[in-house]
Amino acid sequence: MECRIGCAACCIAVSISSPIPGMPDGKTAGVRCAQLTPEGRCRLFGRPERPAVCGSLQPSAEMCGSSDADAFRYLEAFERATSPGGAD
């Protein structure tokens, strides 16, 4: 499955604990990654500086849904469920 161009839900909705160029402490959920272009594309895609967690999160029909709003809902729920003290 290919990402919807401009969606960027995975680069905004989830937290990233590893360093990102421009964000040495990672980023919190809901914060736009410093490496996103205004068009919602990753400046680090395919580069060694890209955090491993970003490369491991692959688009899927379940995660992306049929709209950007679906993707944000799914990933926000995923973030809550996987955060310390999140839902079981």
DOTI-115202 format. One line per 2 residues: number of its first residue (from 1); for each residue z, x, y of C-alpha. Coordinates in steps of 0.05 Angstrom, whole numbers, always signed. Each point is the difference from the previous one (the first is absolute). Layout:
NUM> Z,X,Y; ...
***
This chain:
1> +0,+0,+0; -16,+24,+70
3> +46,-7,+60; -18,-51,+53
5> -20,+42,+60; +51,-9,+56
7> +54,-33,-42; +48,+60,-3
9> +57,-43,-27; +21,+57,-47
11> +3,+47,+61; +44,-47,+40
13> +41,-47,-44; +33,+52,-46
15> +46,+58,+15; -20,+71,-16
17> +57,+49,-10; -41,+63,-4
19> -25,+38,+62; -66,-22,+31
21> -35,+42,+53; +26,-27,+65
23> +58,-34,-35; +42,+56,-30
25> +54,-48,-25; -49,-49,-30
27> -2,-71,+26; +39,-64,-7
29> -29,-66,-25; -38,-38,+52
31> -18,+62,+41; -73,+19,+6
33> -15,+69,-30; -17,+52,+53
35> -61,+18,-42; -34,-68,+5
37> -60,-4,+45; -7,-59,+47
39> -48,-29,-53; +54,+3,-53
41> -28,+60,-38; +42,+59,-26
43> -14,+66,+34; +29,+36,-60
45> -39,-34,-55; -22,+52,-51
47> +38,+56,+35; +59,+39,-30
49> +46,-20,+58; -3,-73,-23
51> +67,-19,-31; -3,-7,-76
53> +29,-70,+5; -60,-22,+41
55> -49,+25,-53; +40,-34,-55
57> -3,-69,+31; -67,-26,-24
59> -30,-66,+24; +1,-57,-49
61> -17,-74,+2; +74,-17,-6
63> +22,+46,+56; -57,-13,+48
65> -11,-74,-11; -57,-33,+36
67> +21,+18,+71; +37,+51,+41
69> +57,-51,+7; +5,-4,-76
71> +5,+76,-4; +55,+3,+52
73> +40,-55,-35; -6,+35,-67
75> +17,+69,+26; +58,-25,+43
77> +30,-33,-62; -13,+64,-39
79> +36,+40,+54; +60,-47,-2
81> +3,+2,-76; -3,+76,-4
83> +46,+17,+59; +72,+19,-14
85> +38,-65,-5; -66,-38,-8
87> -11,-59,-46; +5,+11,-75
***
